[in-house]
């Protein structure tokens, strides 16, 4: 059975590269009917924080990337790591190294002076003497000195490493804590991981991990190394390129479906298809569709995808996500129209949920001032009489729906010999404070009869105070 894992280090938020790795690992497991493991690699005790762990869990939850096993925490497995460490020492596959920091620095300087690649020279590899006084030793893995490691990479093809190029890796620090590469090996072995999908920054770790697995007599997973994600300028992705955290995309108003669709296309393709539902991703995903070259983020592509999902997903579902953004603006959705109706009305003209929430505030809360330019153009003396007649016609409507509202406004325009826009636009500014909203009949239906009439009254008063005859 296929078993994949996502193993973030909780030293910060769930960044976009990590989220893509999680998605690819999750999809691979789902596509093959396997299991997906979440493992928190929190052995960096100085930098790992509970807040960062929660940020990762929140990001995974928001993206709906549920795990089948875990989350497992490496800090809770130290006894197991010590057990395997002692096994390697007993079997002569690991050894204590008593080199001091000063000795290692001197070795490095000598090698660089000779223009050699700096690496540990194995001086304690076969040491049989007494423990060196005053030195807390590290434990090093006794890496094979001959032969080669062939990584049969599922994305890049075979990658060959010569064992003579790999020095003896430290697998436990002087204070006894295990190192990253060792913990990963023990975890993958114990958890039965069959496929490791991760960023290509781990390629050089892979031959070392394979050698330790072989020393333990453990099965070797299959590896697939995904190229990095670059900024639009082709440089390494950083905060200067905009959102770096998955939850920042939530905060900016993107739907999780748009972010998932965006992520899956960063380095993977299926023909010319651009839009994928989660079910389609699961059905179609395989590592053969992954690119070998890095992918660059494209913010306009994400906006395009988000607009698609705003318009095509169930409005009730979109409204659930919109409610969070309304709350950020201090809006109680109960004080105005149903959010699902707002989604239907505003989806066509919104790039993000944040845009939608800000544009819809006037439906729930009185605005302070009119947009100056919109008021100067539309709330003029000439607009007063048509606005008054619209007020009276709307007040007489027995049924408050878009269709009769539209007819009432249209009739006033025809009676006054005006184009519909000459009546609708002052009406829009009167009720929303700006010159932009959904169609006026839809806008008024959402706003409600009581608020609509009150705001027209307010606009008439504004005209009386400010409009020049």
C-alpha positions in Angstrom: 0.0 0.0 0.0 1.2 3.5 -0.9 2.0 5.6 2.2 3.3 9.2 1.9 4.1 11.8 4.5 4.3 15.5 4.9 6.9 16.4 7.5 7.2 20.2 8.1 9.4 21.8 10.7 7.4 24.1 12.9 9.7 27.1 12.8 7.2 29.4 11.1 4.0 29.4 9.1 3.0 26.8 6.4 4.7 28.5 3.4 3.5 28.1 -0.2 6.3 25.6 -1.1 5.5 23.4 1.9 1.8 23.5 1.0 2.5 22.4 -2.5 4.7 19.5 -1.2 1.8 18.6 1.2 -0.7 18.7 -1.7 1.4 16.5 -4.0 2.0 14.0 -1.2 -1.7 14.0 -0.3 -2.8 13.6 -3.9 -0.3 10.8 -4.6 -1.7 8.8 -1.6 -5.3 9.5 -2.5 -4.8 8.6 -6.2 -3.3 5.2 -5.2 -5.8 4.5 -2.5 -3.0 4.8 0.1 -2.5 6.7 3.4 -1.2 10.1 4.2 0.9 10.8 7.3 1.4 14.1 9.0 4.6 14.3 10.9 5.9 17.4 12.8 9.7 17.5 12.7 10.2 19.7 15.9 13.6 18.6 17.0 14.9 22.2 16.5 14.0 23.0 20.1 15.1 26.6 19.9 13.1 27.6 16.8 10.1 25.3 17.0 7.1 26.9 18.7 3.5 25.7 19.6 2.2 28.7 17.5 4.1 27.5 14.5 2.7 24.0 14.9 -0.8 25.4 15.1 -0.1 27.6 12.0 0.8 24.4 10.1 -2.3 22.5 11.3 -4.5 25.5 10.5 -3.1 25.7 7.0 -3.6 22.0 6.3 -7.2 22.2 7.7 -8.0 25.3 5.6 -6.8 23.5 2.5 -8.8 20.3 3.5 -5.6 18.2 3.3 -6.7 15.7 6.0 -4.2 13.2 7.3 -4.9 9.5 7.9 -2.2 9.1 10.6 -0.7 11.6 13.0 0.2 14.3 13.7 3.3 12.6 15.1 5.9 14.8 16.9 9.6 13.9 16.8 10.1 15.3 20.3 7.9 12.6 21.6 10.0 9.9 19.9 13.4 10.5 21.5 13.4 7.2 23.3 13.0 5.4 20.0 15.8 7.4 18.4 18.2 6.5 21.2 17.3 2.9 20.9 18.1 2.8 17.2 21.3 4.9 17.8 22.5 2.3 20.3 21.7 -0.5 17.8 24.0 1.2 15.2 26.8 1.7 17.8 26.5 -2.0 18.9 26.7 -3.2 15.3 29.7 -1.0 14.5 27.7 1.0 12.0 28.1 4.2 14.0 30.9 5.6 16.2 31.8 8.3 18.7 33.7 11.2 17.3 35.8 13.2 19.8 36.9 16.0 17.5 36.7 19.5 19.0 35.2 22.4 17.2 38.7 23.9 16.9 40.1 20.7 15.3 37.3 20.6 12.8 37.8 24.2 11.8 41.5 23.6 11.4 40.8 20.6 9.2 38.4 22.7 7.1 40.9 25.4 6.6 43.6 23.0 5.6 41.3 21.3 3.0 40.3 24.7 1.6 43.9 25.8 1.3 44.5 22.7 -0.7 41.4 23.5 -2.8 39.7 20.3 -1.6 36.1 19.9 -0.7 35.7 20.5 3.0 34.6 17.3 4.7 35.2 15.2 7.8 38.2 12.9 7.3 37.0 10.0 9.4 39.8 10.2 12.0 37.7 8.6 14.7 36.1 6.1 12.4 38.1 3.1 13.7 39.1 4.6 17.1 39.5 1.9 19.8 41.0 4.0 22.5 39.5 5.4 25.7 37.0 8.3 25.7 38.8 11.6 25.3 38.8 13.6 28.5 36.9 16.9 28.5 35.2 16.2 25.1 31.5 15.4 24.8 31.5 13.3 21.6 29.0 13.4 18.7 27.9 10.1 17.1 28.6 9.7 13.4 27.2 7.2 11.0 29.8 5.0 9.4 29.0 5.7 5.7 30.2 3.1 3.1 33.5 4.3 1.6 33.1 2.5 -1.7 30.4 2.0 -4.3 27.6 4.4 -5.2 24.0 5.3 -4.2 21.5 5.4 -7.1 18.5 7.5 -6.3 15.8 6.3 -8.6 14.0 9.7 -8.6 10.4 9.5 -9.7 10.6 13.0 -11.2 14.2 13.5 -12.2 15.2 9.9 -13.2 18.3 8.3 -11.7 20.7 10.4 -9.7 24.0 8.8 -8.9 26.2 9.7 -5.8 29.6 8.2 -5.1 29.9 7.1 -1.5 33.5 8.4 -1.5 31.9 11.9 -1.8 29.8 11.4 1.3 31.4 12.0 4.7 30.4 10.3 8.0 27.2 12.2 9.0 26.6 13.3 12.5 23.5 11.5 13.7 23.5 12.6 17.4 24.9 15.9 18.8 27.2 16.2 21.7 24.2 16.7 24.0 22.8 13.4 22.8 19.9 14.9 20.7 19.4 13.2 17.4 19.9 15.1 14.1 17.4 15.7 11.4 18.7 13.2 8.9 18.7 10.4 11.5 15.2 11.2 12.9 13.8 11.2 9.3 15.2 7.8 8.6 13.9 6.2 11.8 10.4 7.8 11.3 10.2 6.7 7.6 11.2 3.2 8.6 8.8 2.9 11.6 5.9 4.5 9.8 6.2 2.3 6.7 6.6 5.3 4.3 6.7 4.0 0.7 7.0 7.3 -1.2 8.8 10.4 -0.2 7.8 13.5 -2.2 9.6 16.6 -1.1 11.5 19.7 -2.4 14.7 19.3 -4.4 16.6 21.1 -1.6 16.6 17.6 0.0 18.3 15.8 -2.9 21.7 15.8 -1.1 20.1 14.3 2.0 18.7 11.4 0.1 21.8 9.2 -0.5 22.8 9.7 3.2 19.3 8.6 4.3 19.3 5.6 2.0 22.7 4.4 3.4 21.3 4.6 7.0 18.2 2.8 6.0 20.3 0.0 4.4 22.4 -0.2 7.5 19.2 -0.8 9.5 18.0 -3.4 7.0 14.9 -1.2 6.3 13.0 -1.0 3.0 14.0 2.0 0.9 11.1 4.4 -0.1 10.8 5.7 -3.6 11.8 9.4 -3.8 10.4 12.2 -5.9 12.1 15.6 -5.6 9.9 18.6 -6.7 11.6 21.7 -8.1 11.5 24.9 -6.1 9.0 27.7 -6.6 10.4 31.0 -7.8 9.1 34.5 -7.7 7.6 36.1 -10.9 11.1 37.7 -11.4 12.7 34.2 -11.5 14.4 34.7 -8.2 14.1 32.6 -5.1 10.6 33.0 -3.5 10.6 35.5 -0.6 8.3 37.8 1.3 9.0 40.6 -1.2 7.0 38.6 -3.7 3.8 39.0 -1.6 2.0 36.3 0.4 4.3 33.6 1.6 2.0 31.8 4.0 -1.0 29.8 3.1 -3.1 31.6 5.6 -2.1 34.9 4.1 -3.9 33.8 1.0 -6.9 33.2 3.2 -6.5 36.7 4.6 -6.2 38.2 1.1 -9.6 36.7 0.2 -8.7 33.6 -1.9 -10.8 30.5 -1.7 -9.0 27.3 -0.7 -10.1 25.7 -4.0 -8.4 28.4 -6.0 -5.2 28.1 -3.9 -5.2 24.3 -4.4 -5.8 24.6 -8.1 -3.0 27.2 -8.3 -0.6 25.0 -6.3 -1.2 21.9 -8.3 -0.3 23.7 -11.5 3.0 25.0 -10.0 5.1 22.2 -11.4 2.5 19.7 -12.6 0.3 19.5 -15.7 -2.3 17.4 -17.4 -2.4 18.3 -21.0 -3.7 21.9 -21.4 -6.2 21.7 -18.6 -6.0 24.6 -16.2 -9.0 24.2 -13.9 -9.2 21.1 -11.7 -11.6 20.2 -8.9 -10.1 18.3 -6.0 -11.7 15.1 -7.3 -10.1 15.6 -10.7 -6.8 16.2 -9.1 -7.0 13.0 -7.2 -8.1 11.1 -10.3 -5.4 12.5 -12.6 -2.4 13.2 -10.4 0.8 11.3 -10.9 4.4 12.2 -10.6 5.0 11.6 -14.3 3.2 15.0 -14.9 5.7 16.9 -12.7 8.1 19.3 -14.3 11.9 19.0 -13.7 12.4 22.8 -14.0 11.4 25.3 -11.3 8.0 27.0 -11.5 7.4 30.7 -11.1 4.4 32.1 -9.2 1.9 34.1 -11.3 -0.4 36.3 -9.1 -2.7 37.1 -12.0 -3.3 33.4 -12.6 -4.4 33.0 -9.0 -6.8 35.9 -9.3 -8.2 34.4 -12.5 -8.7 31.1 -10.7 -10.3 32.7 -7.7 -12.8 34.6 -9.9 -13.7 31.3 -11.5 -14.4 29.7 -8.2 -16.3 32.7 -6.8 -18.7 32.4 -9.7 -19.0 28.6 -10.0 -19.0 27.2 -6.5 -22.2 26.8 -4.4 -23.0 30.3 -3.1 -23.8 28.9 0.3 -20.3 27.5 0.5 -18.7 30.7 -0.7 -20.8 32.6 1.8 -19.3 30.4 4.6 -15.8 31.8 3.6 -17.1 35.3 3.1 -18.5 35.4 6.6 -14.9 35.4 8.0 -14.1 38.4 6.0 -17.2 40.2 7.0 -16.3 39.5 10.6 -12.9 41.1 10.0 -14.8 44.3 9.1 -16.9 44.1 12.2 -20.0 43.2 10.2 -22.7 41.0 11.6 -24.3 39.2 8.7 -27.6 39.0 10.5 -27.9 42.8 10.1 -28.4 42.6 6.4 -29.2 40.3 3.5 -28.2 36.6 3.4 -24.5 36.2 2.5 -25.3 33.7 -0.2 -27.4 36.3 -2.0 -24.5 38.8 -1.7 -22.2 36.2 -3.3 -24.5 35.8 -6.2 -24.8 39.5 -6.7 -21.1 40.4 -6.3 -19.2 37.4 -7.7 -19.0 38.7 -11.2 -17.3 42.0 -10.1 -15.1 40.6 -7.3 -11.5 39.3 -7.6 -11.4 38.1 -4.0 -13.6 37.6 -0.9 -11.9 40.5 0.7 -13.0 42.7 -2.3 -16.5 41.3 -2.0 -16.8 42.0 1.7 -15.5 45.6 1.4 -17.9 46.2 -1.5 -20.9 44.9 0.4 -20.4 46.8 3.7 -23.0 49.4 2.7 -25.6 46.7 2.7 -25.1 46.1 6.4 -23.8 49.4 7.8 -24.5 53.0 7.1 -21.7 54.7 5.2 -20.2 57.9 6.6 -19.7 60.0 3.5 -20.5 59.9 -0.2 -17.6 59.3 -2.6 -16.8 63.0 -3.4 -16.4 62.5 -7.2 -19.6 60.3 -7.4 -21.6 62.7 -5.4 -20.5 65.8 -7.4 -21.5 64.1 -10.6 -24.7 62.4 -9.6 -26.3 64.1 -6.6 -27.0 67.3 -8.4 -29.9 69.6 -8.4 -31.1 68.0 -11.6 -31.2 64.6 -10.0 -33.5 65.7 -7.1 -36.9 65.4 -8.8 -36.3 62.0 -10.4 -34.9 60.7 -7.1 -38.0 61.9 -5.2 -40.3 60.2 -7.8 -38.2 57.0 -7.5 -38.6 57.2 -3.7 -42.4 57.6 -3.9 -42.7 54.8 -6.5 -40.5 52.4 -4.5 -42.4 53.2 -1.3 -45.6 52.1 -3.0 -44.3 48.7 -4.1 -46.2 45.9 -2.5 -43.5 43.3 -3.2 -39.8 44.0 -2.8 -38.1 42.1 -5.5 -35.6 43.0 -8.3 -38.2 42.7 -11.1 -40.8 45.2 -9.8 -38.0 47.5 -8.6 -36.5 47.5 -12.1 -39.9 48.3 -13.6 -40.4 51.2 -11.1 -37.1 52.8 -11.9 -37.5 52.2 -15.6 -41.0 53.9 -15.6 -39.6 57.0 -13.8 -36.8 57.3 -16.4 -39.3 57.0 -19.3 -41.7 59.5 -17.7 -38.9 62.1 -17.4 -37.5 61.3 -20.8 -34.2 60.1 -19.4 -31.9 57.3 -20.1 -32.2 54.6 -17.5 -28.6 55.3 -16.3 -29.5 59.0 -15.6 -31.9 57.7 -12.9 -30.1 54.5 -11.8 -26.7 56.1 -11.2 -27.9 58.9 -8.8 -30.0 56.2 -7.1 -26.9 54.0 -6.8 -24.8 56.8 -5.2 -27.7 57.6 -2.9 -28.0 54.0 -1.5 -24.3 52.9 -1.6 -22.3 56.1 -1.3 -20.3 55.2 -4.4 -20.8 54.9 -8.2 -20.2 51.1 -8.2 -22.5 48.3 -7.2 -24.3 45.3 -8.7 -27.3 46.1 -11.0 -29.4 48.7 -9.3 -32.5 46.4 -9.0 -30.4 43.7 -7.4 -28.7 46.2 -5.1 -32.0 47.6 -3.8 -33.5 44.1 -3.3 -30.5 43.2 -1.1 -30.6 46.5 0.8 -34.2 46.2 1.6 -37.1 48.6 1.3 -36.7 50.4 4.7 -32.9 51.1 4.2 -33.4 52.0 0.6 -36.1 54.7 1.3 -34.1 56.1 4.2 -31.0 56.4 2.1 -32.8 58.2 -0.7 -34.2 60.6 1.9 -30.6 61.2 3.1 -29.5 61.8 -0.5 -32.3 64.3 -1.0 -31.2 66.2 2.1 -27.7 66.2 0.8 -28.8 67.6 -2.5 -30.8 70.3 -0.7 -27.7 71.3 1.3 -25.0 71.1 -1.3 -26.3 71.1 -4.9 -26.1 74.3 -6.8 -29.2 75.4 -8.6 
